[in-house]
Each structure stands twice: as C-alpha cells, then as structure tokens.
Amino acid sequence: MRTAQINRKTAETDIKLSLCLDGGEVKIDTGVGFFDHMLTAFAVHGGFGLSVKVVGDLNVDDHHTIEDTGIVLGKAFAQALGDKGSIERYASFYIPMDEALAFCSLDISGRPFLVFDADFPQEKCGDYTSAMTVEFLRAFAYNAGITMHVKSIYGVNSHHIIEAIYKAVAHSLKNAVKQTDTGKPLSTKGVL
C-alpha cells in the first residue's frame, strides 16, 4: 500500500496528515473553509485517501497554514511514492469550471520545479487568500520532488480559477502515480 503519515509541529502550525495514493477516506480540517474545499476536491479528483488536521496561527493570516500544509502534503507524496518505481511519471490535464479553464503538466522526476501562470481577479475566496494558491503548489512541488507547470488559460471568477487549478493538478497526479508493470522507474538513468 502506498501510504504516508506525517506529523509536523512548528511555532506557527501543528499538522497531522495521512495519505493513501490508492484511495480511502477524505477528511479535511485546516481552519480555512475554502482551503478545506480545495483539498477535498484535490483528494476526490485525485482518487487519494487524505486526512488533514491543521491548527495554525490564523490570527495572523492564512499563509502559514496553507504553505505548511503544502510542505507536509509534498513530503507525504514523496514518502508514499518511495523510489518512484513502476509509475507513469508524466501526466497533463485540462479542467474547465464554468468560464474558467486551467491546465497542469507534471513530471514526478525528483527534480522540484514550479512554473505558475495565473491571475486572480478577486483577492479572496472566503477566508482564503487567492495568492496562496501558488505558495501551496510551490511548497507541495518542492517537497514532493515534482516538476509542475500550472496555467490558468482564462477565467473571471477566482473561485472557479482556483478550483480548476486544484482539480487539474489532482487529475495530473492521479495519472502520473498510476502503477505500471515494469517494476522499475521510467528513466534512462534507471533511477528517479
């Protein structure tokens, strides 16, 4: 079973997270309602079992809660994937959401990188700061060891743009972590 459990406590956040790449219960509580909605969509559309409990310094703002969750989720993906053997490795996906269209292309390469191109007409979605989307994805990609390109093609509603992005990432990950029968990493080097 490709699973991980990580607990991380700092002066800013206390995070307990469990992940199963092959499905399971989804239970999210970060204290940021819209972020809970995005992580739930991420898990459901990715086909992942995901439990997240965060106590963060929301009296400051949502930055540490969201970024630190990205760090922990990235570490959990890296742990659950192990040597990255026998996975598809690459995937790309478009997601439409009403007037918005988002795209994600990624490589589970062990070489972390993020290219992010999106503008958000509205600064906030509930208690979630729209600009935290890139911070979450950067923290996730760098800690998971994933090269990720994310683009909002167009959209006028920040809720729709952000949700399309999270779902595009989820579907790309779902396809990239699919197991193959090769028994080895998809690499000319023989390792990832």
TIRO-2110 file (N, C-alpha, C; in Angstrom, 1 decimal):
// TIRO-2110
0.8, -1.2, 0.0, N, 1, A
0.0, 0.0, 0.0, CA, 1, A
0.9, 1.2, 0.0, C, 1, A
0.6, 2.2, -0.9, N, 2, A
1.4, 3.4, -1.0, CA, 2, A
0.8, 4.5, -0.1, C, 2, A
1.4, 4.5, 1.1, N, 3, A
0.8, 5.4, 2.2, CA, 3, A
1.9, 6.2, 2.9, C, 3, A
1.5, 7.2, 3.6, N, 4, A
2.4, 8.0, 4.4, CA, 4, A
1.6, 8.7, 5.5, C, 4, A
2.2, 8.8, 6.6, N, 5, A
1.7, 9.6, 7.7, CA, 5, A
2.7, 10.5, 8.2, C, 5, A
2.4, 11.8, 8.3, N, 6, A
3.4, 12.8, 8.8, CA, 6, A
2.8, 13.7, 9.8, C, 6, A
3.5, 14.0, 10.9, N, 7, A
3.1, 15.0, 11.8, CA, 7, A
4.2, 16.0, 11.9, C, 7, A
3.8, 17.3, 11.8, N, 8, A
4.8, 18.3, 11.8, CA, 8, A
4.3, 19.5, 12.7, C, 8, A
5.1, 19.8, 13.7, N, 9, A
4.7, 20.9, 14.6, CA, 9, A
5.8, 22.0, 14.6, C, 9, A
5.4, 23.2, 14.4, N, 10, A
6.3, 24.4, 14.4, CA, 10, A
5.6, 25.4, 15.4, C, 10, A
6.3, 26.5, 15.5, N, 11, A
5.7, 27.6, 16.3, CA, 11, A
4.5, 28.2, 15.6, C, 11, A
4.3, 27.9, 14.3, N, 12, A
3.2, 28.5, 13.6, CA, 12, A
2.1, 27.6, 13.2, C, 12, A
2.4, 26.3, 13.1, N, 13, A
1.4, 25.3, 12.7, CA, 13, A
1.6, 23.9, 13.4, C, 13, A
0.5, 23.2, 13.5, N, 14, A
0.6, 21.8, 14.0, CA, 14, A
-0.2, 21.0, 13.0, C, 14, A
0.4, 20.1, 12.3, N, 15, A
-0.2, 19.4, 11.2, CA, 15, A
-0.1, 17.9, 11.4, C, 15, A
-1.2, 17.3, 11.2, N, 16, A
-1.3, 15.8, 11.2, CA, 16, A
-1.9, 15.4, 9.9, C, 16, A
-1.2, 14.6, 9.1, N, 17, A
-1.7, 14.3, 7.7, CA, 17, A
-1.4, 12.8, 7.4, C, 17, A
-2.4, 12.2, 6.8, N, 18, A
-2.2, 10.8, 6.3, CA, 18, A
-2.7, 10.8, 4.9, C, 18, A
-1.9, 10.0, 4.1, N, 19, A
-2.2, 9.9, 2.6, CA, 19, A
-2.1, 8.5, 2.1, C, 19, A
-3.1, 8.1, 1.3, N, 20, A
-3.0, 6.9, 0.6, CA, 20, A
-3.2, 7.2, -0.9, C, 20, A
-2.2, 6.9, -1.7, N, 21, A
-2.3, 7.2, -3.1, CA, 21, A
-3.4, 6.4, -3.8, C, 21, A
-3.8, 5.3, -3.2, N, 22, A
-4.8, 4.3, -3.9, CA, 22, A
-6.2, 4.5, -3.3, C, 22, A
-6.5, 5.6, -2.7, N, 23, A
-7.9, 5.8, -2.2, CA, 23, A
-8.1, 5.7, -0.8, C, 23, A
-9.3, 6.0, -0.3, N, 24, A
-9.6, 5.9, 1.1, CA, 24, A
-10.4, 7.1, 1.5, C, 24, A
-10.6, 7.2, 2.8, N, 25, A
-11.4, 8.3, 3.4, CA, 25, A
-10.8, 9.7, 3.2, C, 25, A
-11.7, 10.7, 3.0, N, 26, A
-11.2, 12.1, 2.9, CA, 26, A
-11.8, 12.8, 4.0, C, 26, A
-10.9, 13.4, 4.8, N, 27, A
-11.3, 14.2, 6.0, CA, 27, A
-10.4, 15.4, 6.2, C, 27, A
-10.9, 16.6, 5.9, N, 28, A
-10.0, 17.8, 5.9, CA, 28, A
-10.5, 18.8, 6.9, C, 28, A
-9.6, 19.3, 7.7, N, 29, A
-9.9, 20.4, 8.7, CA, 29, A
-8.7, 21.2, 8.9, C, 29, A
-8.6, 22.4, 8.1, N, 30, A
-7.5, 23.2, 8.2, CA, 30, A
-7.8, 24.5, 9.0, C, 30, A
-9.1, 24.8, 9.2, N, 31, A
-9.5, 26.1, 9.8, CA, 31, A
-9.7, 27.1, 8.7, C, 31, A
-9.4, 26.8, 7.5, N, 32, A
-9.7, 27.8, 6.3, CA, 32, A
-10.7, 27.1, 5.4, C, 32, A
-11.9, 27.5, 5.5, N, 33, A
-13.0, 26.8, 4.8, CA, 33, A
-12.8, 26.6, 3.3, C, 33, A
-12.4, 27.6, 2.6, N, 34, A
-12.2, 27.4, 1.1, CA, 34, A
-11.0, 26.5, 0.9, C, 34, A
-10.0, 26.5, 1.7, N, 35, A
-8.9, 25.6, 1.5, CA, 35, A
-9.3, 24.2, 1.8, C, 35, A
-10.2, 24.0, 2.8, N, 36, A
-10.8, 22.6, 3.0, CA, 36, A
-11.5, 22.1, 1.8, C, 36, A
-12.2, 23.0, 1.2, N, 37, A
-13.0, 22.7, -0.1, CA, 37, A
-12.0, 22.3, -1.2, C, 37, A
-10.9, 23.0, -1.3, N, 38, A
-9.9, 22.7, -2.4, CA, 38, A
-9.2, 21.4, -2.1, C, 38, A
-8.8, 21.2, -0.9, N, 39, A
-8.1, 19.9, -0.5, CA, 39, A
-9.0, 18.7, -0.7, C, 39, A
-10.3, 18.9, -0.4, N, 40, A
-11.3, 17.8, -0.6, CA, 40, A
-11.4, 17.5, -2.1, C, 40, A
-11.5, 18.6, -2.9, N, 41, A
-11.6, 18.4, -4.3, CA, 41, A
-10.4, 17.7, -4.8, C, 41, A
-9.2, 18.2, -4.4, N, 42, A
-7.9, 17.6, -4.7, CA, 42, A
-7.9, 16.1, -4.5, C, 42, A
-8.3, 15.7, -3.3, N, 43, A
-8.3, 14.3, -2.9, CA, 43, A
-9.3, 13.4, -3.7, C, 43, A
-10.5, 14.0, -3.8, N, 44, A
-11.6, 13.2, -4.5, CA, 44, A
-11.2, 13.1, -6.0, C, 44, A
-10.8, 14.2, -6.6, N, 45, A
-10.5, 14.1, -8.1, CA, 45, A
-9.2, 13.3, -8.3, C, 45, A
-8.3, 13.3, -7.3, N, 46, A
-7.1, 12.5, -7.5, CA, 46, A
-7.2, 11.0, -7.1, C, 46, A
-8.4, 10.7, -6.5, N, 47, A
-8.6, 9.4, -6.1, CA, 47, A
-7.7, 9.0, -4.9, C, 47, A
-7.4, 10.0, -4.0, N, 48, A
-6.5, 9.8, -2.9, CA, 48, A
-7.3, 9.7, -1.6, C, 48, A
-6.8, 8.8, -0.7, N, 49, A
-7.3, 8.9, 0.7, CA, 49, A
-6.5, 10.0, 1.4, C, 49, A
-7.1, 10.9, 2.0, N, 50, A
-6.4, 12.1, 2.6, CA, 50, A
-7.1, 12.5, 3.9, C, 50, A
-6.3, 12.5, 4.9, N, 51, A
-6.8, 13.1, 6.2, CA, 51, A
-5.8, 14.2, 6.6, C, 51, A
-6.4, 15.4, 6.8, N, 52, A
-5.5, 16.5, 7.2, CA, 52, A
-6.2, 17.3, 8.4, C, 52, A
-5.4, 17.5, 9.4, N, 53, A
-5.9, 18.3, 10.6, CA, 53, A
-4.8, 19.3, 10.8, C, 53, A
-5.2, 20.6, 10.7, N, 54, A
-4.2, 21.7, 10.9, CA, 54, A
-4.7, 22.6, 12.0, C, 54, A
-3.8, 23.0, 12.9, N, 55, A
-4.1, 24.1, 13.8, CA, 55, A
-3.0, 25.1, 13.5, C, 55, A
-3.4, 26.2, 12.9, N, 56, A
-2.4, 27.2, 12.5, CA, 56, A
-2.7, 28.6, 13.2, C, 56, A
-1.8, 29.5, 12.9, N, 57, A
-1.9, 30.8, 13.5, CA, 57, A
-2.7, 31.7, 12.6, C, 57, A
-4.0, 31.3, 12.5, N, 58, A
-4.9, 32.1, 11.7, CA, 58, A
-5.2, 33.5, 12.2, C, 58, A
-4.8, 33.7, 13.4, N, 59, A
-4.9, 35.1, 14.0, CA, 59, A
-4.0, 36.0, 13.2, C, 59, A
-3.0, 35.5, 12.6, N, 60, A
-2.0, 36.2, 11.8, CA, 60, A
-2.6, 36.4, 10.4, C, 60, A
-2.8, 35.3, 9.7, N, 61, A
-3.4, 35.2, 8.4, CA, 61, A
-3.4, 33.7, 8.0, C, 61, A
-3.7, 33.4, 6.7, N, 62, A
-3.8, 32.0, 6.3, CA, 62, A
-2.5, 31.5, 5.7, C, 62, A
-1.5, 32.3, 5.6, N, 63, A
-0.2, 32.0, 4.9, CA, 63, A
0.4, 30.7, 5.5, C, 63, A
0.7, 30.7, 6.7, N, 64, A
1.5, 29.6, 7.3, CA, 64, A
0.7, 28.3, 7.2, C, 64, A
-0.6, 28.4, 7.5, N, 65, A
-1.5, 27.2, 7.5, CA, 65, A
-1.5, 26.6, 6.1, C, 65, A
-1.6, 27.4, 5.0, N, 66, A
-1.7, 26.8, 3.7, CA, 66, A
-0.3, 26.4, 3.2, C, 66, A
0.7, 27.2, 3.4, N, 67, A
2.0, 26.8, 2.9, CA, 67, A
2.6, 25.6, 3.6, C, 67, A
2.4, 25.6, 4.9, N, 68, A
2.9, 24.4, 5.7, CA, 68, A
2.2, 23.1, 5.3, C, 68, A
0.9, 23.2, 5.0, N, 69, A
0.1, 22.1, 4.6, CA, 69, A
0.7, 21.6, 3.3, C, 69, A
1.1, 22.5, 2.4, N, 70, A
1.7, 22.1, 1.1, CA, 70, A
3.1, 21.4, 1.4, C, 70, A
3.8, 21.9, 2.3, N, 71, A
5.1, 21.2, 2.7, CA, 71, A
4.8, 19.8, 3.1, C, 71, A
3.9, 19.6, 4.1, N, 72, A
3.6, 18.3, 4.6, CA, 72, A
3.0, 17.3, 3.6, C, 72, A
2.1, 17.8, 2.8, N, 73, A
1.5, 17.0, 1.7, CA, 73, A
2.5, 16.6, 0.7, C, 73, A
3.4, 17.5, 0.4, N, 74, A
4.5, 17.1, -0.6, CA, 74, A
5.4, 16.0, 0.0, C, 74, A
5.8, 16.2, 1.3, N, 75, A
6.6, 15.2, 1.9, CA, 75, A
5.9, 13.8, 2.0, C, 75, A
4.6, 13.9, 2.2, N, 76, A
3.8, 12.6, 2.2, CA, 76, A
3.8, 11.9, 0.8, C, 76, A
3.6, 12.7, -0.2, N, 77, A
3.7, 12.2, -1.6, CA, 77, A
5.0, 11.5, -1.8, C, 77, A
6.1, 12.2, -1.5, N, 78, A
7.4, 11.7, -1.7, CA, 78, A
7.6, 10.3, -0.9, C, 78, A
7.2, 10.3, 0.3, N, 79, A
7.3, 9.1, 1.1, CA, 79, A
6.4, 8.0, 0.6, C, 79, A
5.2, 8.3, 0.2, N, 80, A
4.3, 7.2, -0.4, CA, 80, A
4.8, 6.7, -1.7, C, 80, A
5.5, 7.5, -2.5, N, 81, A
6.0, 7.0, -3.8, CA, 81, A
7.3, 6.2, -3.7, C, 81, A
8.0, 6.3, -2.6, N, 82, A
9.2, 5.6, -2.4, CA, 82, A
10.2, 5.9, -3.5, C, 82, A
10.7, 4.9, -4.2, N, 83, A
11.7, 5.1, -5.2, CA, 83, A
11.1, 5.5, -6.5, C, 83, A
9.8, 5.7, -6.6, N, 84, A
9.1, 6.1, -7.8, CA, 84, A
9.1, 5.1, -8.9, C, 84, A
9.4, 3.8, -8.5, N, 85, A
9.4, 2.8, -9.5, CA, 85, A
8.0, 2.4, -9.9, C, 85, A
7.9, 2.0, -11.1, N, 86, A
6.7, 1.5, -11.7, CA, 86, A
5.5, 2.5, -11.6, C, 86, A
5.8, 3.7, -12.0, N, 87, A
4.7, 4.7, -12.1, CA, 87, A
4.8, 5.3, -13.5, C, 87, A
3.6, 5.9, -13.9, N, 88, A
3.6, 6.5, -15.2, CA, 88, A
4.5, 7.7, -15.3, C, 88, A
4.7, 8.4, -14.2, N, 89, A
5.7, 9.5, -14.0, CA, 89, A
5.2, 10.8, -14.6, C, 89, A
4.7, 10.9, -15.9, N, 90, A
4.3, 12.1, -16.5, CA, 90, A
2.8, 12.2, -16.7, C, 90, A
2.2, 13.4, -16.6, N, 91, A
0.8, 13.5, -16.9, CA, 91, A
0.4, 15.0, -17.1, C, 91, A
-0.6, 15.2, -17.9, N, 92, A
-1.1, 16.5, -18.1, CA, 92, A
-2.6, 16.5, -18.2, C, 92, A
-3.3, 17.6, -17.8, N, 93, A
-4.7, 17.6, -17.7, CA, 93, A
-5.3, 19.0, -17.8, C, 93, A
-6.4, 19.2, -18.5, N, 94, A
-7.1, 20.4, -18.6, CA, 94, A
-8.4, 20.2, -17.8, C, 94, A
-8.8, 21.2, -17.0, N, 95, A
-10.0, 21.2, -16.3, CA, 95, A
-10.8, 22.5, -16.6, C, 95, A
-12.0, 22.4, -17.1, N, 96, A
-12.9, 23.5, -17.2, CA, 96, A
-13.8, 23.7, -16.0, C, 96, A
-14.0, 24.9, -15.6, N, 97, A
-15.0, 25.1, -14.5, CA, 97, A
-15.8, 26.4, -14.9, C, 97, A
-17.0, 26.2, -15.4, N, 98, A
-17.8, 27.3, -15.9, CA, 98, A
-16.9, 28.1, -16.9, C, 98, A
-16.7, 29.4, -16.6, N, 99, A
-16.0, 30.3, -17.5, CA, 99, A
-14.5, 30.1, -17.5, C, 99, A
-14.0, 29.3, -16.5, N, 100, A
-12.5, 29.2, -16.3, CA, 100, A
-12.0, 27.9, -16.9, C, 100, A
-10.7, 28.0, -17.3, N, 101, A
-10.0, 26.8, -17.8, CA, 101, A
-8.6, 26.8, -17.3, C, 101, A
-8.2, 25.6, -16.7, N, 102, A
-6.9, 25.5, -16.1, CA, 102, A
-6.2, 24.3, -16.7, C, 102, A
-4.9, 24.3, -16.6, N, 103, A
-4.0, 23.3, -17.2, CA, 103, A
-2.9, 23.0, -16.2, C, 103, A
-2.6, 21.7, -16.1, N, 104, A
-1.4, 21.2, -15.3, CA, 104, A
-0.7, 20.2, -16.1, C, 104, A
0.6, 20.3, -16.1, N, 105, A
1.5, 19.3, -16.7, CA, 105, A
2.6, 19.0, -15.7, C, 105, A
2.9, 17.7, -15.4, N, 106, A
3.9, 17.5, -14.3, CA, 106, A
4.7, 16.2, -14.6, C, 106, A
5.8, 16.2, -13.9, N, 107, A
6.8, 15.1, -14.0, CA, 107, A
7.2, 14.8, -12.6, C, 107, A
6.9, 13.5, -12.2, N, 108, A
7.4, 13.1, -10.9, CA, 108, A
8.8, 12.6, -11.0, C, 108, A
9.7, 13.6, -11.1, N, 109, A
11.1, 13.4, -11.5, CA, 109, A
12.1, 13.3, -10.4, C, 109, A
11.8, 13.8, -9.2, N, 110, A
12.8, 14.0, -8.2, CA, 110, A
13.5, 15.4, -8.3, C, 110, A
13.1, 16.1, -9.4, N, 111, A
13.7, 17.5, -9.6, CA, 111, A
12.6, 18.5, -9.4, C, 111, A
12.5, 19.1, -8.2, N, 112, A
11.4, 20.0, -8.0, CA, 112, A
11.5, 21.3, -8.7, C, 112, A
10.4, 21.7, -9.3, N, 113, A
10.3, 23.0, -10.0, CA, 113, A
8.8, 23.3, -10.2, C, 113, A
8.5, 24.6, -10.1, N, 114, A
7.2, 25.1, -10.4, CA, 114, A
7.2, 26.3, -11.3, C, 114, A
6.4, 26.1, -12.4, N, 115, A
6.1, 27.3, -13.3, CA, 115, A
4.6, 27.5, -13.1, C, 115, A
4.2, 28.7, -12.7, N, 116, A
2.9, 29.1, -12.3, CA, 116, A
2.4, 30.3, -13.0, C, 116, A
1.4, 30.3, -13.8, N, 117, A
0.9, 31.4, -14.5, CA, 117, A
-0.6, 31.5, -14.3, C, 117, A
-1.0, 32.4, -13.4, N, 118, A
-2.5, 32.6, -13.1, CA, 118, A
-2.7, 33.9, -12.5, C, 118, A
-3.7, 34.6, -12.9, N, 119, A
-4.1, 35.8, -12.2, CA, 119, A
-5.5, 35.6, -11.6, C, 119, A
-5.7, 36.3, -10.4, N, 120, A
-7.0, 36.1, -9.7, CA, 120, A
-7.7, 37.5, -9.6, C, 120, A
-8.8, 37.6, -10.3, N, 121, A
-9.5, 38.9, -10.2, CA, 121, A
-10.0, 39.3, -8.8, C, 121, A
-10.3, 38.3, -8.0, N, 122, A
-10.7, 38.6, -6.6, CA, 122, A
-9.6, 38.2, -5.7, C, 122, A
-9.3, 39.0, -4.7, N, 123, A
-8.2, 38.8, -3.8, CA, 123, A
-8.5, 37.6, -2.8, C, 123, A
-9.7, 37.4, -2.5, N, 124, A
-10.1, 36.4, -1.5, CA, 124, A
-11.2, 35.5, -2.0, C, 124, A
-11.2, 34.3, -1.6, N, 125, A
-12.4, 33.4, -1.7, CA, 125, A
-12.7, 33.0, -0.3, C, 125, A
-13.7, 33.6, 0.3, N, 126, A
-14.0, 33.3, 1.7, CA, 126, A
-12.8, 33.8, 2.5, C, 126, A
-12.3, 32.9, 3.4, N, 127, A
-11.1, 33.3, 4.2, CA, 127, A
-9.8, 32.8, 3.6, C, 127, A
-9.8, 32.5, 2.3, N, 128, A
-8.6, 32.0, 1.6, CA, 128, A
-8.1, 33.1, 0.7, C, 128, A
-6.8, 33.5, 0.9, N, 129, A
-6.2, 34.5, 0.0, CA, 129, A
-5.8, 33.8, -1.3, C, 129, A
-6.4, 34.4, -2.4, N, 130, A
-6.1, 33.7, -3.7, CA, 130, A
-4.7, 33.6, -4.0, C, 130, A
-3.8, 34.5, -3.6, N, 131, A
-2.4, 34.4, -3.9, CA, 131, A
-1.7, 33.3, -3.2, C, 131, A
-2.4, 32.6, -2.2, N, 132, A
-1.8, 31.5, -1.5, CA, 132, A
-1.8, 30.2, -2.4, C, 132, A
-2.5, 30.3, -3.5, N, 133, A
-2.5, 29.1, -4.4, CA, 133, A
-1.1, 28.8, -4.9, C, 133, A
-0.4, 29.7, -5.3, N, 134, A
1.0, 29.5, -5.8, CA, 134, A
1.9, 29.1, -4.7, C, 134, A
1.7, 29.6, -3.5, N, 135, A
2.5, 29.3, -2.3, CA, 135, A
2.3, 27.8, -1.9, C, 135, A
1.0, 27.4, -2.0, N, 136, A
0.7, 26.0, -1.7, CA, 136, A
1.4, 25.1, -2.7, C, 136, A
1.2, 25.4, -4.0, N, 137, A
1.7, 24.5, -5.0, CA, 137, A
3.2, 24.5, -5.0, C, 137, A
3.9, 25.6, -4.8, N, 138, A
5.3, 25.6, -4.7, CA, 138, A
5.8, 24.7, -3.5, C, 138, A
5.2, 24.9, -2.4, N, 139, A
5.6, 24.1, -1.2, CA, 139, A
5.4, 22.6, -1.5, C, 139, A
4.3, 22.3, -2.1, N, 140, A
4.0, 20.9, -2.5, CA, 140, A
5.0, 20.3, -3.5, C, 140, A
5.1, 21.0, -4.6, N, 141, A
6.0, 20.5, -5.7, CA, 141, A
7.5, 20.3, -5.2, C, 141, A
8.0, 21.3, -4.4, N, 142, A
9.4, 21.2, -4.0, CA, 142, A
9.6, 20.1, -2.9, C, 142, A
8.6, 19.9, -2.1, N, 143, A
8.8, 18.8, -1.1, CA, 143, A
8.4, 17.4, -1.6, C, 143, A
7.6, 17.4, -2.7, N, 144, A
7.3, 16.1, -3.3, CA, 144, A
8.4, 15.7, -4.4, C, 144, A
9.2, 16.6, -4.8, N, 145, A
10.2, 16.4, -5.9, CA, 145, A
9.5, 16.3, -7.2, C, 145, A
8.6, 17.2, -7.5, N, 146, A
7.8, 17.2, -8.8, CA, 146, A
8.1, 18.4, -9.6, C, 146, A
8.3, 18.3, -10.9, N, 147, A
8.3, 19.4, -11.8, CA, 147, A
6.9, 19.6, -12.2, C, 147, A
6.4, 20.8, -12.0, N, 148, A
5.0, 21.1, -12.2, CA, 148, A
4.8, 22.4, -13.0, C, 148, A
4.0, 22.4, -14.0, N, 149, A
3.6, 23.6, -14.8, CA, 149, A
2.1, 23.8, -14.6, C, 149, A
1.7, 24.9, -14.2, N, 150, A
0.3, 25.2, -13.9, CA, 150, A
-0.1, 26.5, -14.6, C, 150, A
-1.2, 26.5, -15.3, N, 151, A
-1.6, 27.7, -16.0, CA, 151, A
-3.1, 27.9, -16.0, C, 151, A
-3.5, 29.1, -15.7, N, 152, A
-4.9, 29.4, -15.9, CA, 152, A
-5.0, 30.0, -17.3, C, 152, A
-5.8, 29.3, -18.1, N, 153, A
-5.9, 29.7, -19.5, CA, 153, A
-6.7, 31.0, -19.6, C, 153, A
-7.9, 31.0, -18.8, N, 154, A
-8.7, 32.2, -18.7, CA, 154, A
-9.7, 31.9, -17.6, C, 154, A
-10.4, 33.0, -17.2, N, 155, A
-11.4, 32.9, -16.2, CA, 155, A
-11.6, 34.3, -15.6, C, 155, A
-12.8, 34.5, -15.0, N, 156, A
-13.1, 35.8, -14.4, CA, 156, A
-13.5, 35.7, -12.9, C, 156, A
-13.7, 34.5, -12.4, N, 157, A
-14.1, 34.3, -11.1, CA, 157, A
-13.0, 33.5, -10.4, C, 157, A
-12.4, 34.1, -9.4, N, 158, A
-11.3, 33.5, -8.7, CA, 158, A
-11.6, 32.1, -8.1, C, 158, A
-12.8, 31.9, -7.6, N, 159, A
-13.2, 30.6, -7.1, CA, 159, A
-13.1, 29.6, -8.2, C, 159, A
-13.6, 29.9, -9.3, N, 160, A
-13.6, 28.9, -10.4, CA, 160, A
-12.2, 28.7, -10.9, C, 160, A
-11.4, 29.7, -11.0, N, 161, A
-10.0, 29.6, -11.5, CA, 161, A
-9.2, 28.7, -10.5, C, 161, A
-9.3, 29.0, -9.2, N, 162, A
-8.5, 28.2, -8.2, CA, 162, A
-9.0, 26.8, -8.2, C, 162, A
-10.3, 26.6, -8.2, N, 163, A
-10.8, 25.2, -8.1, CA, 163, A
-10.4, 24.4, -9.4, C, 163, A
-10.4, 25.0, -10.6, N, 164, A
-10.0, 24.4, -11.8, CA, 164, A
-8.5, 24.0, -11.7, C, 164, A
-7.7, 24.9, -11.1, N, 165, A
-6.2, 24.6, -10.9, CA, 165, A
-6.1, 23.4, -10.0, C, 165, A
-6.7, 23.4, -8.8, N, 166, A
-6.5, 22.3, -7.9, CA, 166, A
-7.0, 20.9, -8.5, C, 166, A
-8.1, 21.0, -9.3, N, 167, A
-8.5, 19.7, -9.9, CA, 167, A
-7.6, 19.3, -11.1, C, 167, A
-7.1, 20.3, -11.8, N, 168, A
-6.1, 19.9, -12.9, CA, 168, A
-4.9, 19.3, -12.3, C, 168, A
-4.4, 19.8, -11.2, N, 169, A
-3.2, 19.2, -10.5, CA, 169, A
-3.6, 17.8, -10.0, C, 169, A
-4.8, 17.6, -9.4, N, 170, A
-5.2, 16.3, -8.9, CA, 170, A
-5.3, 15.3, -10.0, C, 170, A
-5.9, 15.6, -11.1, N, 171, A
-6.1, 14.6, -12.2, CA, 171, A
-4.7, 14.3, -12.8, C, 171, A
-3.8, 15.3, -12.9, N, 172, A
-2.5, 15.0, -13.4, CA, 172, A
-1.7, 14.1, -12.5, C, 172, A
-1.8, 14.3, -11.2, N, 173, A
-1.2, 13.4, -10.2, CA, 173, A
-1.8, 12.0, -10.3, C, 173, A
-3.1, 12.0, -10.4, N, 174, A
-3.8, 10.7, -10.4, CA, 174, A
-3.2, 9.8, -11.6, C, 174, A
-3.0, 10.4, -12.7, N, 175, A
-2.5, 9.7, -13.9, CA, 175, A
-1.0, 9.4, -13.7, C, 175, A
-0.2, 10.4, -13.2, N, 176, A
1.2, 10.2, -13.1, CA, 176, A
1.6, 9.1, -12.0, C, 176, A
0.8, 8.9, -11.0, N, 177, A
1.1, 7.9, -10.0, CA, 177, A
0.6, 6.5, -10.3, C, 177, A
-0.2, 6.4, -11.4, N, 178, A
-0.7, 5.1, -11.8, CA, 178, A
0.5, 4.1, -11.9, C, 178, A
0.3, 2.9, -11.4, N, 179, A
1.3, 1.9, -11.4, CA, 179, A
1.4, 1.2, -12.8, C, 179, A
2.6, 0.9, -13.1, N, 180, A
2.8, 0.1, -14.4, CA, 180, A
3.3, -1.2, -14.0, C, 180, A
3.5, -2.1, -14.9, N, 181, A
4.0, -3.5, -14.6, CA, 181, A
5.5, -3.6, -14.9, C, 181, A
6.2, -2.5, -15.1, N, 182, A
7.6, -2.6, -15.5, CA, 182, A
8.5, -3.0, -14.3, C, 182, A
8.2, -2.6, -13.1, N, 183, A
9.0, -2.9, -11.9, CA, 183, A
10.2, -2.0, -11.8, C, 183, A
10.3, -1.0, -12.6, N, 184, A
11.4, -0.1, -12.5, CA, 184, A
11.0, 1.3, -12.9, C, 184, A
11.8, 2.3, -12.4, N, 185, A
11.4, 3.7, -12.8, CA, 185, A
11.5, 4.0, -14.3, C, 185, A
10.7, 4.9, -14.7, N, 186, A
10.7, 5.3, -16.1, CA, 186, A
11.8, 6.3, -16.3, C, 186, A
13.0, 5.9, -16.5, N, 187, A
14.1, 6.8, -16.7, CA, 187, A
15.3, 6.0, -17.4, C, 187, A
16.0, 6.7, -18.3, N, 188, A
17.1, 6.2, -18.9, CA, 188, A
18.3, 6.0, -17.9, C, 188, A
18.2, 6.7, -16.8, N, 189, A
19.2, 6.6, -15.7, CA, 189, A
19.0, 5.3, -14.9, C, 189, A
17.7, 4.9, -14.9, N, 190, A
17.4, 3.7, -14.1, CA, 190, A
16.9, 4.1, -12.7, C, 190, A
17.0, 5.4, -12.3, N, 191, A
16.6, 5.9, -11.0, CA, 191, A
15.9, 7.2, -11.2, C, 191, A
15.1, 7.6, -10.3, N, 192, A
14.5, 8.9, -10.2, CA, 192, A
14.8, 9.6, -8.9, C, 192, A
END
